[in-house]
Amino acid sequence: MLNDPKPAHRYLSAALLIAWTFAVTTVPAELPDHAHVALPVDQSLTLAATVDAALLNYPATLALEARAGQADAWVDRGQSWIADRPSLMLRYQSDRWGSDNHLDEYEAGLELPMWHWGARSASRELGDALTAEAGAAGSALRWEVAGLVRSLLWNIALAENDHDLAEQALNTATRLAATVERRYELDDVALSDVLLARSTELEARTVLIEANASLLDAERAYRSMTGLEKRPAFQAELLSERHDVEADHPALAFANAKVARAEAGLKVTEHSVKTGTTILLGTRRERPANGTELDDSVGITINVPFGGGSHRRTEISESTVVVANARARRGQAMRALSLALHEAAHGLNVVRQNLGAAEERLDLAERHQRMAEIAYEKGEFELIDLLKVQSSAIAAKRQVTGLLIDEKRQTALYNQAAGNTP
C-alpha cells in the first residue's frame, strides 16, 4: 500500500487541474477598442442641417406621422354627410316553424346615422385643431432637438478645450522634468526634485488620459444623437433680441394647440352625446297568412333617442377634465419657459462679468510663471514653489478659455430659451 503510486498520481492530477482552472479564470477579458478617433469638422455643415439630421434620428419623430394621420381622419369625418358608418339591416320572419299558415316577411334597409345640429361643424373644428396641433408638434420637436444638439456641440467644445490644456500641461511638465534631470546630473539639485518633477509629469499624463476620455464621451454622444460622423465648426450665434416668451415660441405654441384641440374635442363630445338619431330606409315583401300574393312596400323609420342626462354628463365631464389639464400644462409650460429664459440671461451675464477678472488673473499668472521659471533656472526658487506657480497659471488659463467658450454656449442657451430654432 505504501508503494502504490496511484494516490500520488491522483493528487498530482488534481493539483494540475486546479492550477489550470485558476489560470483560465484569471485571464483578463479583452475590452473593445476605445481609441479616440477625432470627430472631423465639416465647414460646409450648418447647425440647421445638423438639427435636421438629428431630428430624423430622433425616436419621437415617429409620433409626428401618427398625429398627421389622426388630423386627416377627423378632417375627412367632418366632411362626411352622415355622423357615423351606415349599416345594412336584413330581416326575415316566417310561421313555418309555428302555425305554418304560410306567413312570410322579408325586410331590407339602410340605416343612416344623422348629424345633430352643429355636430358636423364641431367635427370640422376638431380636424382643424388637430391639423394645427400636428404642425405645432413638429415645430416643438425640432426646437427640442435643437436644444440637445446645441448642448452636445458646446460640450464637445469644452471637452476639446480641457484636452488641449491637458496636453499643454503635460508638455510643460515633461520639459520641466528634463530640465531637473539635467541639473541633477550636474549636481545642481537634489534627487528629491527629480522624483517630484517626474511625479508631476505622471500626474499630468493621467489628467490628459481623463480629458481624452471625456472628449471621446462627448463626441460619442453627438454621434449617437445625430447619426453623423462629422460636426459643424463651432460658431457663435447672434444673441436673440427677444426678452420674453412670445406666443410663437415653439413650446408655447404647442401648448396652445393642445388647449385648442382639447376645447374642440369638448365641443364634439357635447354634440355627440346629443346625437344618435338614425334614419332607416327600407323595403318590405310580405305574404299574409293563408295568402298567395306577395305585397311589396317601402318605408322609413326615424329613431330619436331621448333622456339619459346622467350618461351625457359623465362623457362631457371627462372631456372637461382633458381641457382643464391642457390649460394647466400650458400654464406650467409658460412658467418653465419664462424661468429658463431668465436663467439663461442670468448665466450669460455672470459669464461676461467673470471674463474680465479672469483675463486679468491670467495675465498676472503668466507673468508670475515666467519669473518663477527664470528664478528656478538660477537656483533662486524651489521646485515645489515653481510647480505651484505653474499649476496656478494652468488653472487661470483653463478659466479664461472655459469662460470664452461658455459665453458662446450661454448665448446658444439663451437663444434656445427664447424659442429661436436654427
VENRAWO-V671870 format. One record per residue. N is the residue number from 0. RES is the residue in three letters. PHI is phi as a letter, one per 20 degrees, with the letter a starting at -180 (NA if undefined). BURIAL is b if it has 24 or more other ideal C-beta (glycine too) atoms within 12 Angstrom, else e. Layout:
n:N res:RES phi:PHI burial:BURIAL
n:N res:RES phi:PHI burial:BURIAL
This chain:
n:0 res:MET phi:NA burial:e
n:1 res:LEU phi:f burial:e
n:2 res:ASN phi:e burial:e
n:3 res:ASP phi:f burial:e
n:4 res:PRO phi:e burial:e
n:5 res:LYS phi:f burial:e
n:6 res:PRO phi:g burial:e
n:7 res:ALA phi:f burial:e
n:8 res:HIS phi:f burial:e
n:9 res:ARG phi:f burial:e
n:10 res:TYR phi:f burial:e
n:11 res:LEU phi:f burial:e
n:12 res:SER phi:f burial:e
n:13 res:ALA phi:f burial:e
n:14 res:ALA phi:f burial:e
n:15 res:LEU phi:f burial:e
n:16 res:LEU phi:f burial:e
n:17 res:ILE phi:f burial:e
n:18 res:ALA phi:f burial:e
n:19 res:TRP phi:f burial:e
n:20 res:THR phi:f burial:e
n:21 res:PHE phi:f burial:e
n:22 res:ALA phi:f burial:e
n:23 res:VAL phi:f burial:e
n:24 res:THR phi:f burial:e
n:25 res:THR phi:e burial:e
n:26 res:VAL phi:f burial:e
n:27 res:PRO phi:f burial:e
n:28 res:ALA phi:f burial:e
n:29 res:GLU phi:e burial:e
n:30 res:LEU phi:e burial:e
n:31 res:PRO phi:f burial:e
n:32 res:ASP phi:f burial:e
n:33 res:HIS phi:d burial:e
n:34 res:ALA phi:f burial:e
n:35 res:HIS phi:f burial:e
n:36 res:VAL phi:d burial:e
n:37 res:ALA phi:g burial:e
n:38 res:LEU phi:f burial:b
n:39 res:PRO phi:f burial:e
n:40 res:VAL phi:e burial:e
n:41 res:ASP phi:d burial:e
n:42 res:GLN phi:f burial:e
n:43 res:SER phi:e burial:e
n:44 res:LEU phi:e burial:b
n:45 res:THR phi:e burial:e
n:46 res:LEU phi:f burial:b
n:47 res:ALA phi:f burial:e
n:48 res:ALA phi:f burial:e
n:49 res:THR phi:f burial:b
n:50 res:VAL phi:f burial:b
n:51 res:ASP phi:f burial:b
n:52 res:ALA phi:f burial:b
n:53 res:ALA phi:f burial:b
n:54 res:LEU phi:f burial:b
n:55 res:LEU phi:f burial:e
n:56 res:ASN phi:e burial:e
n:57 res:TYR phi:e burial:b
n:58 res:PRO phi:g burial:e
n:59 res:ALA phi:f burial:e
n:60 res:THR phi:f burial:e
n:61 res:LEU phi:f burial:e
n:62 res:ALA phi:f burial:e
n:63 res:LEU phi:f burial:b
n:64 res:GLU phi:f burial:e
n:65 res:ALA phi:f burial:e
n:66 res:ARG phi:f burial:b
n:67 res:ALA phi:f burial:b
n:68 res:GLY phi:f burial:e
n:69 res:GLN phi:f burial:b
n:70 res:ALA phi:f burial:b
n:71 res:ASP phi:f burial:e
n:72 res:ALA phi:f burial:e
n:73 res:TRP phi:f burial:b
n:74 res:VAL phi:f burial:e
n:75 res:ASP phi:f burial:e
n:76 res:ARG phi:f burial:b
n:77 res:GLY phi:f burial:b
n:78 res:GLN phi:e burial:e
n:79 res:SER phi:f burial:e
n:80 res:TRP phi:e burial:e
n:81 res:ILE phi:c burial:b
n:82 res:ALA phi:f burial:b
n:83 res:ASP phi:b burial:e
n:84 res:ARG phi:f burial:e
n:85 res:PRO phi:f burial:e
n:86 res:SER phi:c burial:e
n:87 res:LEU phi:d burial:e
n:88 res:MET phi:d burial:e
n:89 res:LEU phi:c burial:e
n:90 res:ARG phi:b burial:e
n:91 res:TYR phi:c burial:e
n:92 res:GLN phi:c burial:e
n:93 res:SER phi:b burial:e
n:94 res:ASP phi:d burial:e
n:95 res:ARG phi:f burial:e
n:96 res:TRP phi:e burial:e
n:97 res:GLY phi:d burial:e
n:98 res:SER phi:f burial:e
n:99 res:ASP phi:l burial:e
n:100 res:ASN phi:d burial:e
n:101 res:HIS phi:m burial:e
n:102 res:LEU phi:e burial:e
n:103 res:ASP phi:c burial:b
n:104 res:GLU phi:c burial:b
n:105 res:TYR phi:c burial:e
n:106 res:GLU phi:c burial:b
n:107 res:ALA phi:b burial:e
n:108 res:GLY phi:b burial:b
n:109 res:LEU phi:d burial:e
n:110 res:GLU phi:e burial:b
n:111 res:LEU phi:d burial:b
n:112 res:PRO phi:f burial:b
n:113 res:MET phi:d burial:b
n:114 res:TRP phi:f burial:b
n:115 res:HIS phi:f burial:b
n:116 res:TRP phi:g burial:e
n:117 res:GLY phi:n burial:e
n:118 res:ALA phi:f burial:b
n:119 res:ARG phi:f burial:b
n:120 res:SER phi:f burial:e
n:121 res:ALA phi:f burial:b
n:122 res:SER phi:f burial:b
n:123 res:ARG phi:f burial:b
n:124 res:GLU phi:f burial:b
n:125 res:LEU phi:f burial:b
n:126 res:GLY phi:f burial:b
n:127 res:ASP phi:f burial:b
n:128 res:ALA phi:f burial:b
n:129 res:LEU phi:f burial:b
n:130 res:THR phi:f burial:b
n:131 res:ALA phi:f burial:b
n:132 res:GLU phi:f burial:b
n:133 res:ALA phi:f burial:b
n:134 res:GLY phi:f burial:b
n:135 res:ALA phi:f burial:b
n:136 res:ALA phi:f burial:b
n:137 res:GLY phi:f burial:b
n:138 res:SER phi:f burial:b
n:139 res:ALA phi:f burial:b
n:140 res:LEU phi:f burial:b
n:141 res:ARG phi:f burial:b
n:142 res:TRP phi:f burial:b
n:143 res:GLU phi:f burial:b
n:144 res:VAL phi:f burial:b
n:145 res:ALA phi:f burial:b
n:146 res:GLY phi:f burial:b
n:147 res:LEU phi:f burial:b
n:148 res:VAL phi:f burial:b
n:149 res:ARG phi:g burial:b
n:150 res:SER phi:f burial:b
n:151 res:LEU phi:f burial:b
n:152 res:LEU phi:f burial:b
n:153 res:TRP phi:f burial:b
n:154 res:ASN phi:f burial:b
n:155 res:ILE phi:f burial:b
n:156 res:ALA phi:f burial:b
n:157 res:LEU phi:f burial:b
n:158 res:ALA phi:f burial:b
n:159 res:GLU phi:f burial:b
n:160 res:ASN phi:f burial:b
n:161 res:ASP phi:f burial:b
n:162 res:HIS phi:f burial:b
n:163 res:ASP phi:f burial:b
n:164 res:LEU phi:f burial:b
n:165 res:ALA phi:f burial:b
n:166 res:GLU phi:f burial:e
n:167 res:GLN phi:f burial:b
n:168 res:ALA phi:f burial:b
n:169 res:LEU phi:f burial:b
n:170 res:ASN phi:f burial:e
n:171 res:THR phi:f burial:b
n:172 res:ALA phi:f burial:b
n:173 res:THR phi:f burial:e
n:174 res:ARG phi:f burial:e
n:175 res:LEU phi:f burial:b
n:176 res:ALA phi:f burial:b
n:177 res:ALA phi:f burial:e
n:178 res:THR phi:f burial:b
n:179 res:VAL phi:f burial:b
n:180 res:GLU phi:f burial:e
n:181 res:ARG phi:f burial:e
n:182 res:ARG phi:f burial:e
n:183 res:TYR phi:f burial:e
n:184 res:GLU phi:f burial:e
n:185 res:LEU phi:e burial:e
n:186 res:ASP phi:l burial:e
n:187 res:ASP phi:e burial:e
n:188 res:VAL phi:c burial:b
n:189 res:ALA phi:e burial:e
n:190 res:LEU phi:f burial:e
n:191 res:SER phi:f burial:e
n:192 res:ASP phi:f burial:b
n:193 res:VAL phi:f burial:b
n:194 res:LEU phi:f burial:e
n:195 res:LEU phi:f burial:b
n:196 res:ALA phi:f burial:b
n:197 res:ARG phi:f burial:b
n:198 res:SER phi:f burial:e
n:199 res:THR phi:f burial:b
n:200 res:GLU phi:f burial:b
n:201 res:LEU phi:f burial:e
n:202 res:GLU phi:f burial:b
n:203 res:ALA phi:f burial:b
n:204 res:ARG phi:f burial:e
n:205 res:THR phi:f burial:e
n:206 res:VAL phi:f burial:b
n:207 res:LEU phi:f burial:b
n:208 res:ILE phi:f burial:e
n:209 res:GLU phi:f burial:e
n:210 res:ALA phi:f burial:b
n:211 res:ASN phi:f burial:b
n:212 res:ALA phi:f burial:e
n:213 res:SER phi:f burial:b
n:214 res:LEU phi:f burial:b
n:215 res:LEU phi:f burial:b
n:216 res:ASP phi:f burial:b
n:217 res:ALA phi:f burial:b
n:218 res:GLU phi:f burial:b
n:219 res:ARG phi:f burial:e
n:220 res:ALA phi:f burial:e
n:221 res:TYR phi:f burial:b
n:222 res:ARG phi:f burial:b
n:223 res:SER phi:f burial:e
n:224 res:MET phi:f burial:b
n:225 res:THR phi:e burial:b
n:226 res:GLY phi:m burial:e
n:227 res:LEU phi:d burial:b
n:228 res:GLU phi:d burial:e
n:229 res:LYS phi:b burial:e
n:230 res:ARG phi:c burial:b
n:231 res:PRO phi:f burial:b
n:232 res:ALA phi:f burial:e
n:233 res:PHE phi:f burial:b
n:234 res:GLN phi:c burial:e
n:235 res:ALA phi:f burial:e
n:236 res:GLU phi:e burial:b
n:237 res:LEU phi:f burial:e
n:238 res:LEU phi:f burial:b
n:239 res:SER phi:f burial:b
n:240 res:GLU phi:e burial:e
n:241 res:ARG phi:f burial:e
n:242 res:HIS phi:d burial:e
n:243 res:ASP phi:c burial:e
n:244 res:VAL phi:f burial:b
n:245 res:GLU phi:e burial:e
n:246 res:ALA phi:f burial:e
n:247 res:ASP phi:e burial:e
n:248 res:HIS phi:g burial:b
n:249 res:PRO phi:g burial:b
n:250 res:ALA phi:f burial:b
n:251 res:LEU phi:f burial:b
n:252 res:ALA phi:f burial:b
n:253 res:PHE phi:f burial:b
n:254 res:ALA phi:f burial:b
n:255 res:ASN phi:f burial:b
n:256 res:ALA phi:f burial:b
n:257 res:LYS phi:f burial:b
n:258 res:VAL phi:f burial:b
n:259 res:ALA phi:f burial:b
n:260 res:ARG phi:f burial:b
n:261 res:ALA phi:f burial:b
n:262 res:GLU phi:f burial:b
n:263 res:ALA phi:f burial:b
n:264 res:GLY phi:f burial:b
n:265 res:LEU phi:f burial:b
n:266 res:LYS phi:f burial:b
n:267 res:VAL phi:f burial:b
n:268 res:THR phi:f burial:b
n:269 res:GLU phi:f burial:b
n:270 res:HIS phi:e burial:b
n:271 res:SER phi:f burial:b
n:272 res:VAL phi:f burial:b
n:273 res:LYS phi:e burial:b
n:274 res:THR phi:e burial:b
n:275 res:GLY phi:p burial:b
n:276 res:THR phi:f burial:b
n:277 res:THR phi:c burial:b
n:278 res:ILE phi:d burial:b
n:279 res:LEU phi:d burial:b
n:280 res:LEU phi:d burial:e
n:281 res:GLY phi:b burial:b
n:282 res:THR phi:c burial:e
n:283 res:ARG phi:c burial:b
n:284 res:ARG phi:c burial:e
n:285 res:GLU phi:b burial:b
n:286 res:ARG phi:c burial:e
n:287 res:PRO phi:f burial:e
n:288 res:ALA phi:f burial:e
n:289 res:ASN phi:m burial:e
n:290 res:GLY phi:e burial:e
n:291 res:THR phi:d burial:e
n:292 res:GLU phi:e burial:e
n:293 res:LEU phi:e burial:e
n:294 res:ASP phi:d burial:e
n:295 res:ASP phi:d burial:e
n:296 res:SER phi:b burial:e
n:297 res:VAL phi:c burial:e
n:298 res:GLY phi:b burial:e
n:299 res:ILE phi:c burial:e
n:300 res:THR phi:c burial:e
n:301 res:ILE phi:d burial:e
n:302 res:ASN phi:d burial:e
n:303 res:VAL phi:d burial:e
n:304 res:PRO phi:f burial:e
n:305 res:PHE phi:b burial:e
n:306 res:GLY phi:m burial:e
n:307 res:GLY phi:m burial:e
n:308 res:GLY phi:f burial:e
n:309 res:SER phi:f burial:e
n:310 res:HIS phi:f burial:e
n:311 res:ARG phi:f burial:e
n:312 res:ARG phi:f burial:e
n:313 res:THR phi:f burial:e
n:314 res:GLU phi:f burial:b
n:315 res:ILE phi:f burial:b
n:316 res:SER phi:f burial:e
n:317 res:GLU phi:f burial:e
n:318 res:SER phi:f burial:b
n:319 res:THR phi:f burial:e
n:320 res:VAL phi:f burial:e
n:321 res:VAL phi:f burial:b
n:322 res:VAL phi:f burial:b
n:323 res:ALA phi:f burial:e
n:324 res:ASN phi:f burial:e
n:325 res:ALA phi:f burial:b
n:326 res:ARG phi:f burial:e
n:327 res:ALA phi:f burial:e
n:328 res:ARG phi:f burial:e
n:329 res:ARG phi:f burial:b
n:330 res:GLY phi:f burial:e
n:331 res:GLN phi:f burial:e
n:332 res:ALA phi:f burial:b
n:333 res:MET phi:f burial:b
n:334 res:ARG phi:f burial:e
n:335 res:ALA phi:f burial:e
n:336 res:LEU phi:f burial:b
n:337 res:SER phi:f burial:b
n:338 res:LEU phi:f burial:e
n:339 res:ALA phi:f burial:b
n:340 res:LEU phi:f burial:b
n:341 res:HIS phi:f burial:e
n:342 res:GLU phi:f burial:e
n:343 res:ALA phi:f burial:b
n:344 res:ALA phi:f burial:b
n:345 res:HIS phi:f burial:e
n:346 res:GLY phi:f burial:b
n:347 res:LEU phi:f burial:b
n:348 res:ASN phi:f burial:e
n:349 res:VAL phi:f burial:e
n:350 res:VAL phi:f burial:b
n:351 res:ARG phi:f burial:e
n:352 res:GLN phi:f burial:e
n:353 res:ASN phi:f burial:e
n:354 res:LEU phi:f burial:b
n:355 res:GLY phi:f burial:e
n:356 res:ALA phi:f burial:e
n:357 res:ALA phi:f burial:b
n:358 res:GLU phi:f burial:e
n:359 res:GLU phi:f burial:e
n:360 res:ARG phi:f burial:e
n:361 res:LEU phi:f burial:b
n:362 res:ASP phi:g burial:e
n:363 res:LEU phi:f burial:e
n:364 res:ALA phi:f burial:b
n:365 res:GLU phi:f burial:b
n:366 res:ARG phi:f burial:e
n:367 res:HIS phi:f burial:b
n:368 res:GLN phi:f burial:b
n:369 res:ARG phi:f burial:e
n:370 res:MET phi:f burial:e
n:371 res:ALA phi:f burial:b
n:372 res:GLU phi:f burial:b
n:373 res:ILE phi:f burial:e
n:374 res:ALA phi:f burial:e
n:375 res:TYR phi:f burial:b
n:376 res:GLU phi:f burial:e
n:377 res:LYS phi:e burial:e
n:378 res:GLY phi:m burial:e
n:379 res:GLU phi:d burial:e
n:380 res:PHE phi:b burial:b
n:381 res:GLU phi:f burial:e
n:382 res:LEU phi:f burial:b
n:383 res:ILE phi:f burial:e
n:384 res:ASP phi:f burial:e
n:385 res:LEU phi:f burial:b
n:386 res:LEU phi:f burial:b
n:387 res:LYS phi:f burial:e
n:388 res:VAL phi:f burial:b
n:389 res:GLN phi:f burial:b
n:390 res:SER phi:f burial:b
n:391 res:SER phi:f burial:b
n:392 res:ALA phi:f burial:b
n:393 res:ILE phi:f burial:b
n:394 res:ALA phi:f burial:b
n:395 res:ALA phi:f burial:b
n:396 res:LYS phi:f burial:b
n:397 res:ARG phi:f burial:b
n:398 res:GLN phi:f burial:b
n:399 res:VAL phi:f burial:b
n:400 res:THR phi:f burial:b
n:401 res:GLY phi:f burial:b
n:402 res:LEU phi:f burial:b
n:403 res:LEU phi:f burial:b
n:404 res:ILE phi:f burial:b
n:405 res:ASP phi:f burial:b
n:406 res:GLU phi:f burial:b
n:407 res:LYS phi:f burial:b
n:408 res:ARG phi:f burial:b
n:409 res:GLN phi:f burial:b
n:410 res:THR phi:f burial:b
n:411 res:ALA phi:f burial:b
n:412 res:LEU phi:f burial:b
n:413 res:TYR phi:f burial:b
n:414 res:ASN phi:f burial:b
n:415 res:GLN phi:f burial:b
n:416 res:ALA phi:f burial:b
n:417 res:ALA phi:f burial:b
n:418 res:GLY phi:n burial:b
n:419 res:ASN phi:e burial:b
n:420 res:THR phi:d burial:b
n:421 res:PRO phi:f burial:b
